[in-house]
C-alpha cells in the first residue's frame, strides 16, 4: 500500500478504501491473486457460550502457550478474585479468553408477612414494630430487607435477587483495516491468503509499535522476550485444511468458523431469531463493514452493551485519522514557512 501526500485518501475521498472503509476483497488489496481462498473468520455467539473454557485450553495446547494468571504472570496459576476467570484478559500468553460477567438484576417479588394485620414487615422477622425496642432492632439488623439490600446490591428490598452470567470467548478480531499491520516496520505482521492477520515471531524485533495501534488492545508483548504475540487463527492448521483448534473444541458451537460471508449471513439470521424471541438487548459486534475498522474477521453476537464485555464501543483504526493529521501537519508547516518568509522580507526592507 502506497500513500503519498497527494493521495485521494488524504482528501477523505478514497475510492480504494486503502486507509478505512469496507473492502470487498481484502486479500486482493494486499497483493494476492484473484483466485485466492475465500476470507475466513470467526462468529462467536455468546448466547450459547457455557464458559467451559475448552477453546482457551485447546488454543494453549495447540500453540504451546505458557500458563499465566489474571495479571499476565507466566507459569503462575491464580484466580482473579473477581470471578471464576483465571486468565483475566487476552495477552501474549492467552490468545483466547473466556470472560465471566456476573450481572444482578433487581426483581420485586414481595412475600406476604405472617402476623397480625397491620403489624408491618417486622412480623417477617418475628418482631412487633409497635414496640420501640423491636423497631430499633429491626432497623439495625442485617436481616432487615432494606439493610440487606444496602449491604448486598444483588438483593431487593423484598429479599429477592436475580443473577445472570454473560460468557464470551474473546479473540483477535483480524480487522479489515488492521492497525497492528499498518504500524509494523519489519513485515513481521502480514495478511495471509485467508484474510487473517498473522505474526511471524522470527521476524518481530520487539519494537512494540503494533501494541498501541490495536484499537482492541489484543496484541501484546511477552515479558522477558519483547516480541509480540496474538491469535493467528491457527494459520498452520488452515494451510492443512483444518479448522482452528478453538472452534474444533467448542461443544456448543458458540465459536463458528468458516467463510466470512456465510458467517455474516448466519449471524444476521441468529440475531433476527433472538429479536423475535424478545431478546431486545442482542446485537452484533464487529459485523458492520462501515465501522472504524472496516468490519472484523472475528465478530460477536452480544447480549448487552460492548462495554459490559470489555470491548470498545466504537473502535477506530489509527489510519482512519491520517487525512486530518496530514492536513494539520501541512497547515502547520505552511504557517511556519510563511512566518519565516515574512521575517526575511521584513529584514531586507529595513
N, C-alpha and C positions, 0 to 999 in steps of 0.2 A: 504494500500500500504506500503510494507516494502522495504526499500532501504538501503543497507549497503555499506561500502567502497569497498567490493568485488563484488558489483552488476555489471552485464554486462552493465547497463545503464551508469555507470561512465566511461566505456571504449568506449562510443559512439557506443555501439553495443547492443541495447535494443530491443530484438525481441518482447517483450510485450508492447513496447511503453508506459512504465509507467510514463516517465517524459516528453516526447514530441513525436510528430508524430501522424499520423491518428489512430483512434481506431474504428474498425467496430462495436463494441458493448460496448459503454461507460458504460452502466448500469451494465453489467455483470462484467466488470473490477472492479466496485465499490461494488460488492458483491450481486447483485440481481440475482435471479433465471433466467434460460434461458427463462421462459415463461412470462417475464416481458412485460409491454406495449411497443409499439414502441417508439423510441425517437421522440419527437415533437419539433417544433420550429416556428420561425417567418421568413417569407420572405417579406421584405419591398421594394416595387417597388416605388422608389422616382419619377419615370417618370409620375406617375398618382396621386401623392400627391398634394392636393389643399390647404394645410395649414390651414384646418378648425379647427384643434386642438381638434376635437371630441375625439380622442384617449387619449389625455392628460387629458381632463375633465373626461372621463369615468374611467381612471386609478385612478385619485384622488378621485372620488366619491366612487368607489368600495372598494378601500383600505383605505378610510377615511384619506387621506393625507392632511396635513395642507396647506393653501395657502402660497406662498412665492413669492418674487420678483426675479429679474435677478441676485441679489447678494446673494441669499440664505437666506435672512431675512424672518423669519417666520411671518405669519399673516400680511404681507405687500404686497401692490399691486403697481406696478410701472413698466413702460416700460424701456427697457434698454437704450433708446435714440439712438440706432444704427439701429433698425428695428422695425417691428411690434411684435417682440418676447418679451413676458413679463416674461419669466422664465429663459432664457439665457443658461441654461445647465442642464444636469442631476445632481441630488443630492439626499440627504436623503429624501427630501420632494417632489421631482419630478422624478418619475420613467419612464415616457415617456416625451420626449421633442421634439417638432416640431421646427426645425431650419428654419429660413427665411434667405436666402442668396441672396443678390441682386448683380447681375453681369451686367456690362456695356460692350458692345462690339461696337467697332467703325465701322461705316458703312459710306461709301463715296457716297453720293447721291447729287452731286452738282446741285444747282438750277441756272437756267440762270438769269443773271442780266438784268435789264431794263434800257436802256440809250443808249448813243451814242456808236457806235462801237469803241473799243479801250479805252473806258473810264475806264475799270477795275472794280474790285469788289466794288469800292467805290460807284458806281451807285446804288448798292443794298441798301445803307444807305442814298441815296439822297445826296451824296457828289460828288464833282468834284475833283478827286485826282490830277488833273493838277494844282490846286491851292495849294500853300504851307500851307495855314491855314486849308484847308479842309483835307489835308493829315495828319496834326498834330492831328486834331480832330478824324480822323478815327483810328489813331494809339493809341490814348488814350481812346477811347470809349469802354466800355464793350460790346457794340453791335457789335463791330468788331469781325468777326468769329474767328480769331486767339486769340484774347484776351478772348473771351468767352470760347474757348477750354482750355485756360490756367487756368481759374477760375473753370471751370466745366469739369472734365476729361471725363464725360459721353457724351460730345458734340464734334463732329468732327469739322474740320475747315470749312466745308460747313454748319455747324449749325445743323447737324443731329445726332441723337443718337439712340441706340437700347439697351433696358434693358430686362433682363430675370430674373425670380425668380427661384431659386432652393430651393425646400422644401423637408425636410426629417424628418421623425419621428424616433428619436434615442431611443435606449433602451439598457438594459444589453444584452451582447452578448451570455451569457450562454455557455461559451467556452468548448470545448472538454477537454482541459487541463486548468483548471481554477486556476489562480494564487491566488485568494482570498481563494479558497477552500484548496489549499496546505498550506497556511500560517496560517489558523485558528487553534489556540491551544486548543479550548474548544469544538469543534464539533458543534458550532453554525451554521456554514455553512455546508450543506450536499447536496449530489446529490440525487435527487428524482428518483422514479421509471420511470419517464417520460424523464429522461436525463437532466433535468433542475437543476440549482443551486439556492438553497433557503436559506434564512437567518432565523434563529429562534431567534427572539428578546429576548425571555425569557431565553436564554442560553448565549447570547452575553455578554461579560464582558467589552466591550469597549476598548480593548487593541489597536485596530486600525492597527494591523499587516496586515490585508487584504487590507487596503486602498492603500498603495504604491505598493502592489503586483498585482494590476489590471492594465494591460497594456493599458486599455482604459480610466482609470480614472472614472469609473462608480460608484463603491461603495463609500459611503460617511457616515461620522459620523454626527449625528444630534446635532446641537448646544444646549447646556443646558441639553443634555441627555447622549451623549457619545457613545451610541450604533450605530451600522451601519445599513443602510437600502439600499435596492435596489429592482429592479423588481424581482418578484417571478414567473413570467409568470402565475399569478393567480393560484397558486398551489391549493388553496381551491376550485376553480371552476373546475380545471382539475379532481380532485378526484370525483367530482359530474357529470362528463361527459359534462361539459360546456366549451365553448371557452373562452379565456381571454377577459376581458372587452374591451380592446383597439381594438382588431380585430373585435369584435362584433359591435363596434360603428363606424368603418371606413366606410364612404359612398361610396368610390371609389375602395375598395378592394386593396388599396395601402398596407395595412397590411394584409398579408395572413397567416393563422395559419393551421397547420396540421402535418402529418408525415413528418419528415425531408427529407427522401429520395424522397418523392413525390414533396416537395417544391423545392428541388435542381433540379430535372428534369424540373419542371415548370419554374424555373429561367433560366436554360440553354436555353429553348425554347424562352423565352421572350427576352433574350439577342440576340439570333440569329435573331429574328424578327426586333429588333431595328437596328442591324447592317445592315440588308438587306434594311432598310429604309434610310440608310445614317447617322445614329447617331453613328459616329465613336468614340465618347468620352464615350459611355456607357460601363460599366464594372460591374462585380460582386465583392463585397467586403465581405470577411469572408466566401466565398464559398469553397476556396481551402483547402482541408484537409491536405495538406503538408506545410501549413504556420506555423508561430511561435507558434500558439496555437492549432494546430490540427484541425482547422476549427471551425466555430461558430454554435451554435444552433439558433442564430438570425443573419441573413445575409441580405445584401442590394444590390439593383441594383442602382448604382450611375450614374450620367450624367457628372461627372467631377472627378478630382483627389480627393482622400480621404481627403487630407489636406484642401480642399475647404470646406468640411463639418465638419471640426474639428476632423477628425479621423486619428489615426496614420497610416502611410503608410505601416509599417512593424512591427506589434505588435508581441512581443515575451514573452511567459510566463517565469517568473524568473527561474523556474526549468530547462528550456532549457539549461542554462549555468552552471548548477550544476556540470556536469562532469569536466569542466575546472576549476571550483572553487575548487573542491576536489583535483584535480591533483596539483594545485598551493599550496594548503594548505599542502598536503603531502610532496611536494618537499621542501617547506619552513621548515617544521618540521624536515625532514631528514637532511637538511643543518645545523640546529641548533644543532641537536644531534651529527652530525659529528664534528662541531666546539668544542662542549663540550668534546667529547671523545679525540680529538686532544690535548686540553688543559690539560686534566687529564693525558694522556700518556706522554706528554711533561714534566709535573711537576715530574712524577715518574722517568724519565730518569735523571733529574738533581739531 
